[in-house]
Amino acid sequence: MAIIKLAGNGLASGVGGKVLQVVQANTGTSVTHSTSYADTGLTASITPSSTSNKVLVIIEQACFAGGDGGGAIKLMRASTAIYTPAVNYAFYGDGSSLDLRNNHCYSFLDSPSSTSSLTYKTQGISYNSTVFKTQENSLKSFITLMEVAG
């Protein structure tokens, strides 16, 4: 049986996982997407305090799909894609007279190995030239960045 001594913050000494800082940003500006990935306007920056720390990225992207279609949301760190959906219809509605409004949410744990300022953003793409918008009718999208001790 192992005994773990807890530090003053309730975590075992030397154990990672403590949230060190949280940054949140949002946008309500509507963007119509085509069949190529383009910025949604949702972006935030964080500066990790150690190269061993991770960044937990939480996306809540307001999406609208019209007709028989949808789209997808890719996560970028600066100009590097760190998560790209396997298909460009991760947010999809099946029906010719469909108006689908909902939040497309996911999280991604990034290991950037950096102490420089890091900018994360999302990009959207339309599936099969159907109507796909982000932040339709001023619905807000949110991005939350959490630096987690490594």
Backbone as a printed PyTorch tensor [residue, N CA C, xyz], in Angstrom:
tensor([[[  0.8420,  -1.1750,   0.0000],
         [  0.0000,   0.0000,   0.0000],
         [  0.8840,   1.2340,   0.0000]],

        [[  0.6320,   2.1720,  -0.9210],
         [  1.4010,   3.4100,  -1.0080],
         [  0.6580,   4.5250,  -0.3050]],

        [[  1.3970,   5.3490,   0.3900],
         [  0.8170,   6.5140,   1.0490],
         [  1.2580,   7.7480,   0.2750]],

        [[  0.2990,   8.5540,  -0.1030],
         [  0.5900,   9.7690,  -0.8670],
         [  0.4140,  10.9690,   0.0500]],

        [[  1.4480,  11.7700,   0.1440],
         [  1.3880,  12.9910,   0.9540],
         [  0.8400,  14.1200,   0.0940]],

        [[ -0.1940,  14.7840,   0.5870],
         [ -0.8120,  15.8630,  -0.1750],
         [ -0.1500,  17.1940,   0.1300]],

        [[  0.0280,  17.9820,  -0.9130],
         [  0.5370,  19.3450,  -0.7570],
         [ -0.6240,  20.2340,  -0.2900]],

        [[ -0.3310,  21.4910,   0.0220],
         [ -1.3350,  22.4230,   0.5320],
         [ -2.5060,  22.6450,  -0.3940]],

        [[ -2.3520,  22.4030,  -1.7030],
         [ -3.4420,  22.6420,  -2.6420],
         [ -4.3210,  21.4110,  -2.8430]],

        [[ -4.0620,  20.3510,  -2.0710],
         [ -4.8790,  19.1580,  -2.1840],
         [ -4.3690,  18.1490,  -3.1910]],

        [[ -3.3210,  18.4780,  -3.9440],
         [ -2.7360,  17.5530,  -4.8990],
         [ -1.4640,  16.9700,  -4.3110]],

        [[ -1.1740,  15.7480,  -4.6680],
         [  0.0650,  15.1250,  -4.2020],
         [  1.2540,  15.9120,  -4.7320]],

        [[  2.2960,  16.0250,  -3.9300],
         [  3.5050,  16.7500,  -4.3480],
         [  4.0560,  16.1400,  -5.6250]],

        [[  4.3740,  16.9860,  -6.6010],
         [  4.9750,  16.5290,  -7.8510],
         [  3.9980,  15.9430,  -8.8450]],

        [[  2.7210,  15.9400,  -8.5250],
         [  1.7130,  15.3720,  -9.4240],
         [  1.1290,  16.4930, -10.2830]],

        [[  1.0320,  16.2470, -11.5890],
         [  0.4470,  17.2380, -12.4850],
         [ -1.0640,  17.2390, -12.3970]],

        [[ -1.6800,  18.1160, -13.1490],
         [ -3.1270,  18.1540, -13.2250],
         [ -3.7480,  19.4020, -12.6560]],

        [[ -2.9820,  20.1920, -11.9290],
         [ -3.5190,  21.4240, -11.3470],
         [ -3.7520,  22.4530, -12.4540]],

        [[ -4.9100,  23.1010, -12.4180],
         [ -5.2020,  24.1550, -13.3890],
         [ -4.5050,  25.4280, -12.9290]],

        [[ -3.6330,  25.9680, -13.7810],
         [ -2.8130,  27.1270, -13.4320],
         [ -3.4140,  28.4450, -13.8950]],

        [[ -4.0810,  28.4360, -15.0330],
         [ -4.7400,  29.6490, -15.5230],
         [ -5.8460,  29.2540, -16.4980]],

        [[ -6.8330,  30.1360, -16.6040],
         [ -7.9640,  29.9060, -17.5000],
         [ -8.2030,  31.1800, -18.3010]],

        [[ -8.3700,  31.0200, -19.6070],
         [ -8.6650,  32.1370, -20.4980],
         [ -9.9200,  31.7650, -21.2900]],

        [[-10.8590,  32.6930, -21.4080],
         [-12.0440,  32.4300, -22.2230],
         [-12.3070,  33.6150, -23.1390]],

        [[-12.7340,  33.3020, -24.3560],
         [-13.1050,  34.3340, -25.3270],
         [-14.3670,  33.8750, -26.0410]],

        [[-15.0380,  34.8090, -26.7030],
         [-16.2450,  34.4640, -27.4410],
         [-16.3820,  35.3670, -28.6450]],

        [[-17.2700,  34.9720, -29.5360],
         [-17.6310,  35.8050, -30.6780],
         [-19.0880,  35.5570, -31.0220]],

        [[-19.7250,  36.5780, -31.5510],
         [-21.1080,  36.4710, -31.9910],
         [-21.2670,  36.8990, -33.4360]],

        [[-20.1540,  37.0990, -34.1280],
         [-20.1800,  37.5460, -35.5210],
         [-20.4350,  36.3630, -36.4470]],

        [[-21.4920,  36.4440, -37.2400],
         [-21.8670,  35.3580, -38.1400],
         [-20.8720,  35.2170, -39.2950]],

        [[-20.5330,  33.9580, -39.6010],
         [-19.6360,  33.6470, -40.7150],
         [-20.2820,  32.5410, -41.5470]],

        [[-20.3760,  32.7480, -42.8640],
         [-20.8700,  31.7290, -43.7790],
         [-19.6740,  30.9980, -44.3720]],

        [[-19.7140,  29.6640, -44.3240],
         [-18.5560,  28.8670, -44.7500],
         [-18.7820,  28.2120, -46.1020]],

        [[-17.6790,  28.0520, -46.8280],
         [-17.7050,  27.3810, -48.1260],
         [-17.0910,  25.9890, -47.9600]],

        [[-16.7040,  25.3690, -49.0650],
         [-16.1490,  24.0150, -49.0270],
         [-14.6400,  24.0060, -48.7770]],

        [[-14.0970,  25.1180, -48.3150],
         [-12.6970,  25.1880, -47.8700],
         [-12.7010,  25.7290, -46.4480]],

        [[-11.8060,  25.2130, -45.6060],
         [-11.7380,  25.6930, -44.2260],
         [-11.4030,  27.1790, -44.1830]],

        [[-12.1170,  27.9200, -43.3220],
         [-11.8720,  29.3500, -43.1180],
         [-12.1600,  29.6960, -41.6630]],

        [[-11.5300,  30.7550, -41.1700],
         [-11.6790,  31.1730, -39.7760],
         [-13.1350,  31.4450, -39.4180]],

        [[-13.5050,  31.0700, -38.1870],
         [-14.8510,  31.3240, -37.6800],
         [-14.9110,  32.6370, -36.9060]],

        [[-13.7570,  33.1870, -36.5430],
         [-13.7000,  34.3850, -35.7110],
         [-13.5350,  34.0610, -34.2360]],

        [[-13.5480,  32.7770, -33.8880],
         [-13.3750,  32.3560, -32.4970],
         [-11.8960,  32.1030, -32.2340]],

        [[-11.3040,  32.8940, -31.3250],
         [ -9.8740,  32.7910, -31.0660],
         [ -9.5450,  33.2430, -29.6490]],

        [[ -8.4860,  32.6680, -29.0720],
         [ -8.0020,  33.0610, -27.7480],
         [ -6.5230,  32.7000, -27.6440]],

        [[ -5.8220,  33.4100, -26.7570],
         [ -4.3860,  33.1760, -26.5660],
         [ -4.0740,  32.9050, -25.1050]],

        [[ -3.0230,  32.1110, -24.8930],
         [ -2.5630,  31.7650, -23.5440],
         [ -1.0490,  31.5890, -23.5930]],

        [[ -0.3670,  31.9040, -22.4830],
         [  1.0780,  31.7400, -22.3910],
         [  1.3840,  30.7570, -21.2650]],

        [[  1.7430,  29.5100, -21.6100],
         [  2.0680,  28.5280, -20.5750],
         [  3.3050,  28.9390, -19.7740]],

        [[  3.3330,  28.5690, -18.5020],
         [  4.4480,  28.9340, -17.6340],
         [  5.5830,  27.9110, -17.6600]],

        [[  5.3630,  26.7440, -18.2750],
         [  6.3940,  25.7100, -18.3630],
         [  6.1940,  24.9010, -19.6390]],

        [[  7.2720,  24.4220, -20.2210],
         [  7.1720,  23.6080, -21.4370],
         [  6.5570,  22.2400, -21.1620]],

        [[  6.5220,  21.8210, -19.9020],
         [  5.9250,  20.5150, -19.5690],
         [  4.4170,  20.6010, -19.3540]],

        [[  3.8730,  21.8010, -19.3130],
         [  2.4450,  21.9630, -19.0830],
         [  1.6420,  21.7310, -20.3570]],

        [[  0.3760,  21.4020, -20.1730],
         [ -0.5320,  21.1550, -21.2870],
         [ -1.5940,  22.2570, -21.3400]],

        [[ -2.2810,  22.3310, -22.4520],
         [ -3.3810,  23.2810, -22.6010],
         [ -4.6280,  22.4900, -22.9830]],

        [[ -5.6360,  22.5780, -22.1170],
         [ -6.9230,  21.9610, -22.4110],
         [ -7.7660,  23.0030, -23.1320]],

        [[ -8.1690,  22.6810, -24.3520],
         [ -8.9610,  23.5860, -25.1820],
         [-10.4000,  23.0560, -25.2160]],

        [[-11.3470,  23.8940, -24.8380],
         [-12.7630,  23.5190, -24.8550],
         [-13.4800,  24.4380, -25.8440]],

        [[-14.1180,  23.8340, -26.8210],
         [-14.8050,  24.5750, -27.8810],
         [-16.3130,  24.3930, -27.7300]],

        [[-17.0420,  25.4960, -27.7810],
         [-18.5030,  25.4780, -27.8640],
         [-18.8600,  26.3830, -29.0370]],

        [[-18.9640,  25.7770, -30.2190],
         [-19.1520,  26.5300, -31.4600],
         [-20.6260,  26.5190, -31.8550]],

        [[-21.2250,  27.7080, -31.9250],
         [-22.6080,  27.8320, -32.3700],
         [-22.6430,  27.6130, -33.8780]],

        [[-23.4510,  26.6450, -34.3230],
         [-23.5030,  26.2840, -35.7400],
         [-24.9350,  26.3110, -36.2610]],

        [[-25.0580,  26.5620, -37.5490],
         [-26.3350,  26.5320, -38.2450],
         [-26.1510,  25.7710, -39.5470]],

        [[-27.0260,  24.8180, -39.8080],
         [-27.0220,  24.0960, -41.0820],
         [-28.4140,  24.2110, -41.6780]],

        [[-28.4630,  24.5510, -42.9490],
         [-29.7380,  24.6700, -43.6430],
         [-29.8300,  23.6340, -44.7400]],

        [[-31.0360,  23.1170, -44.9560],
         [-31.2090,  22.1040, -45.9910],
         [-30.5990,  20.7860, -45.5670]],

        [[-30.2360,  19.9870, -46.5030],
         [-29.6730,  18.6640, -46.2500],
         [-28.1530,  18.7770, -46.1930]],

        [[-27.6220,  19.2190, -45.0500],
         [-26.1770,  19.3850, -44.9870],
         [-25.6830,  19.8090, -43.6310]],

        [[-24.4680,  20.3080, -43.6200],
         [-23.8270,  20.7150, -42.3810],
         [-22.3980,  21.1230, -42.6350]],

        [[-21.5470,  20.8230, -41.6850],
         [-20.1480,  21.2000, -41.8160],
         [-19.3200,  20.6160, -40.6880]],

        [[-18.1380,  21.1600, -40.5170],
         [-17.2230,  20.6770, -39.4830],
         [-16.3860,  21.8360, -38.9650]],

        [[-15.8230,  21.6400, -37.7760],
         [-15.0100,  22.6570, -37.1080],
         [-13.6320,  22.0660, -36.8130]],

        [[-12.6080,  22.7290, -37.3060],
         [-11.2170,  22.3220, -37.1070],
         [-10.5830,  23.2240, -36.0510]],

        [[ -9.6660,  22.6670, -35.2550],
         [ -8.9550,  23.4230, -34.2250],
         [ -7.5280,  23.6840, -34.6760]],

        [[ -7.1250,  24.9500, -34.5540],
         [ -5.7870,  25.3770, -34.9720],
         [ -5.0110,  25.9380, -33.7830]],

        [[ -3.7020,  25.7020, -33.7680],
         [ -2.7740,  26.4390, -32.8990],
         [ -1.9140,  27.2440, -33.8580]],

        [[ -2.1060,  28.5570, -33.8640],
         [ -1.4880,  29.4400, -34.8670],
         [ -1.9070,  28.9300, -36.2500]],

        [[ -0.9560,  28.5710, -37.1110],
         [ -1.3070,  28.1050, -38.4560],
         [ -1.2470,  26.5790, -38.5740]],

        [[ -1.1230,  25.8890, -37.4400],
         [ -1.0240,  24.4280, -37.4380],
         [ -2.3470,  23.8040, -36.9890]],

        [[ -2.8650,  22.9080, -37.8110],
         [ -4.0830,  22.1850, -37.4330],
         [ -3.7130,  21.1480, -36.3780]],

        [[ -4.3560,  21.2200, -35.2030],
         [ -4.0780,  20.2260, -34.1650],
         [ -5.2280,  19.2370, -34.0120]],

        [[ -6.3990,  19.5590, -34.5650],
         [ -7.4960,  18.6000, -34.6500],
         [ -8.3130,  18.9200, -35.8950]],

        [[ -8.4110,  17.9410, -36.7780],
         [ -9.2370,  18.0560, -37.9730],
         [-10.2000,  16.8810, -37.9790]],

        [[-11.5090,  17.1330, -38.0130],
         [-12.4680,  16.0260, -38.0500],
         [-12.2000,  15.1220, -39.2560]],

        [[-12.4700,  13.8510, -39.0880],
         [-12.2340,  12.8750, -40.1610],
         [-13.1390,  13.1230, -41.3630]],

        [[-14.2960,  13.7500, -41.1340],
         [-15.2370,  14.0530, -42.2030],
         [-15.6500,  15.5240, -42.0920]],

        [[-16.0700,  16.1090, -43.2050],
         [-16.4650,  17.5240, -43.1600],
         [-17.9630,  17.7050, -42.9010]],

        [[-18.5720,  16.7190, -42.2500],
         [-19.9720,  16.8340, -41.8410],
         [-20.1440,  16.3460, -40.3990]],

        [[-19.2260,  16.7550, -39.5240],
         [-19.3270,  16.3930, -38.1070],
         [-20.5730,  17.0120, -37.4730]],

        [[-21.0140,  18.1430, -37.9970],
         [-22.2770,  18.7930, -37.5970],
         [-23.1860,  18.6650, -38.8150]],

        [[-24.2460,  17.8570, -38.7080],
         [-25.0100,  17.5210, -39.9050],
         [-26.4900,  17.3490, -39.5840]],

        [[-27.3240,  17.7990, -40.5110],
         [-28.7630,  17.5890, -40.4160],
         [-29.2640,  16.9790, -41.7090]],

        [[-30.1060,  15.9790, -41.6190],
         [-30.5930,  15.2610, -42.7850],
         [-32.0550,  15.6240, -43.0230]],

        [[-32.3030,  16.4450, -44.0250],
         [-33.6740,  16.8410, -44.3530],
         [-33.6730,  18.0700, -45.2290]],

        [[-34.4300,  18.0580, -46.2950],
         [-34.3850,  19.1390, -47.2790],
         [-34.8860,  20.4720, -46.7440]],

        [[-35.8160,  20.4660, -45.7940],
         [-36.3220,  21.7320, -45.2660],
         [-35.8180,  21.9880, -43.8430]],

        [[-34.6900,  21.4340, -43.5320],
         [-34.1340,  21.4930, -42.1830],
         [-33.4740,  22.8420, -41.8950]],

        [[-33.7090,  23.3730, -40.7000],
         [-32.9500,  24.4900, -40.1490],
         [-32.4220,  24.0040, -38.8060]],

        [[-31.1590,  23.6630, -38.7460],
         [-30.5550,  23.0850, -37.5450],
         [-29.6290,  24.1050, -36.8930]],

        [[-29.9630,  24.4960, -35.6630],
         [-29.1290,  25.4020, -34.8780],
         [-28.7740,  24.6950, -33.5880]],

        [[-27.4810,  24.5920, -33.3140],
         [-27.0420,  23.9090, -32.1080],
         [-25.5820,  24.2380, -31.8680]],

        [[-25.0830,  23.8580, -30.6980],
         [-23.6720,  24.0540, -30.3940],
         [-22.9140,  22.7680, -30.6800]],

        [[-21.8220,  22.9020, -31.4050],
         [-20.9220,  21.7840, -31.6790],
         [-19.7990,  21.9130, -30.6600]],

        [[-19.7110,  20.9640, -29.7320],
         [-18.7860,  21.0850, -28.6030],
         [-17.7910,  19.9290, -28.5930]],

        [[-16.5620,  20.2470, -28.2700],
         [-15.5510,  19.2210, -28.0420],
         [-14.3940,  19.8270, -27.2700]],

        [[-13.5320,  18.9460, -26.7510],
         [-12.3320,  19.3940, -26.0460],
         [-11.1210,  18.6840, -26.6310]],

        [[ -9.9600,  19.3040, -26.4530],
         [ -8.7130,  18.7530, -26.9750],
         [ -7.5970,  19.1030, -26.0020]],

        [[ -6.8130,  18.1030, -25.5940],
         [ -5.6900,  18.3260, -24.6950],
         [ -4.4250,  18.4430, -25.5310]],

        [[ -3.8540,  19.6480, -25.5590],
         [ -2.6760,  19.9490, -26.3790],
         [ -1.4150,  19.9250, -25.5190]],

        [[ -0.3400,  19.4310, -26.0870],
         [  0.9790,  19.4310, -25.4420],
         [  1.9230,  20.2820, -26.2920]],

        [[  1.8610,  21.6060, -26.1480],
         [  2.5960,  22.4880, -27.0530],
         [  4.1030,  22.5930, -26.7840]],

        [[  4.5780,  22.1770, -25.6130],
         [  6.0060,  22.2770, -25.2470],
         [  6.5360,  23.6800, -25.4980]],

        [[  5.8470,  24.6820, -24.9540],
         [  6.1870,  26.0730, -25.2300],
         [  5.8910,  26.9530, -24.0210]],

        [[  6.6560,  28.0390, -23.9040],
         [  6.3430,  29.0890, -22.9320],
         [  6.0840,  30.4080, -23.6580]],

        [[  5.8810,  30.3300, -24.9530],
         [  5.5240,  31.5060, -25.7480],
         [  4.0100,  31.6420, -25.7860]],

        [[  3.5410,  32.8160, -26.1640],
         [  2.1070,  33.0280, -26.3180],
         [  1.5840,  32.1290, -27.4370]],

        [[  0.5150,  31.4030, -27.1460],
         [ -0.0870,  30.4840, -28.1060],
         [ -1.4940,  30.9580, -28.4420]],

        [[ -1.7960,  31.0340, -29.7360],
         [ -3.1200,  31.4440, -30.1790],
         [ -3.8450,  30.2470, -30.7650]],

        [[ -5.0220,  29.9780, -30.2070],
         [ -5.8780,  28.8940, -30.6920],
         [ -7.0820,  29.5170, -31.3930]],

        [[ -7.5420,  28.8600, -32.4510],
         [ -8.7100,  29.3490, -33.1760],
         [ -9.4080,  28.1810, -33.8400]],

        [[-10.6380,  28.4240, -34.2670],
         [-11.3720,  27.4060, -35.0010],
         [-11.5720,  27.8480, -36.4410]],

        [[-11.7160,  26.8520, -37.3060],
         [-12.0380,  27.0810, -38.7060],
         [-13.2120,  26.1800, -39.0690]],

        [[-14.0780,  26.6810, -39.9370],
         [-15.2560,  25.9160, -40.3530],
         [-15.2200,  25.5980, -41.8270]],

        [[-15.9310,  24.5340, -42.1820],
         [-16.0590,  24.1290, -43.5880],
         [-17.4880,  23.6420, -43.8210]],

        [[-18.0290,  23.9330, -44.9870],
         [-19.3590,  23.4730, -45.3570],
         [-19.2580,  22.1130, -46.0480]],

        [[-20.2370,  21.2720, -45.7730],
         [-20.3140,  19.9650, -46.4220],
         [-21.1050,  20.0950, -47.7150]],

        [[-20.5080,  19.7060, -48.8200],
         [-21.2190,  19.5830, -50.0900],
         [-21.9340,  20.8600, -50.5260]],

        [[-21.3030,  22.0120, -50.2590],
         [-21.8230,  23.3190, -50.6830],
         [-23.1770,  23.6800, -50.0760]],

        [[-23.5820,  23.0370, -48.9950],
         [-24.8300,  23.3910, -48.3390],
         [-24.5810,  24.5680, -47.4000]],

        [[-25.6540,  25.1880, -46.9340],
         [-25.5250,  26.3400, -46.0380],
         [-24.9700,  25.8750, -44.6890]],

        [[-23.8300,  26.4300, -44.2990],
         [-23.2430,  26.1610, -42.9880],
         [-22.6710,  27.4660, -42.4620]],

        [[-23.1920,  27.8870, -41.3060],
         [-22.7460,  29.1440, -40.7070],
         [-22.3500,  28.9050, -39.2610]],

        [[-21.4470,  29.7500, -38.7900],
         [-21.1290,  29.7800, -37.3720],
         [-21.6030,  31.1220, -36.8290]],

        [[-22.0880,  31.0940, -35.5800],
         [-22.6400,  32.2680, -34.9010],
         [-23.8260,  32.8840, -35.6510]],

        [[-24.6690,  32.0700, -36.2420],
         [-25.8620,  32.5420, -36.9560],
         [-26.7860,  33.2770, -35.9880]],

        [[-27.3800,  34.3710, -36.4380],
         [-28.3110,  35.1790, -35.6380],
         [-27.7080,  35.6360, -34.3130]],

        [[-26.4200,  35.9660, -34.3310],
         [-25.6800,  36.4660, -33.1690],
         [-25.6000,  35.4820, -32.0030]],

        [[-25.8250,  34.1930, -32.2610],
         [-25.5640,  33.1880, -31.2310],
         [-24.0630,  33.1890, -30.9600]],

        [[-23.6810,  33.0830, -29.7090],
         [-22.2600,  33.1880, -29.3640],
         [-21.5730,  31.8330, -29.3310]],

        [[-20.3070,  31.8650, -29.7370],
         [-19.4120,  30.7200, -29.6190],
         [-18.3800,  31.0460, -28.5630]],

        [[-17.9040,  30.0130, -27.8370],
         [-16.9420,  30.2030, -26.7610],
         [-15.7460,  29.2820, -26.9420]],

        [[-14.5680,  29.7800, -26.5660],
         [-13.3570,  28.9770, -26.4970],
         [-12.7630,  29.2020, -25.1170]],

        [[-12.4500,  28.1070, -24.4270],
         [-11.8490,  28.1770, -23.0970],
         [-10.5100,  27.4510, -23.1480]],

        [[ -9.4720,  28.1180, -22.6700],
         [ -8.1310,  27.5500, -22.6080],
         [ -7.7300,  27.3980, -21.1540]],

        [[ -7.2770,  26.2050, -20.7700],
         [ -6.8320,  25.9720, -19.3970],
         [ -5.4040,  25.4320, -19.4290]],

        [[ -4.4970,  26.1400, -18.7680],
         [ -3.1370,  25.6180, -18.6150],
         [ -3.1670,  24.6220, -17.4640]],

        [[ -2.7020,  23.3960, -17.7320],
         [ -2.7090,  22.3300, -16.7460],
         [ -1.2680,  21.9190, -16.4650]],

        [[ -0.9030,  21.8580, -15.1840],
         [  0.4660,  21.4680, -14.8050],
         [  0.7790,  20.0770, -15.3350]],

        [[  1.9970,  19.9440, -15.8910],
         [  2.4110,  18.6830, -16.5130],
         [  2.9850,  17.6720, -15.5900]]])
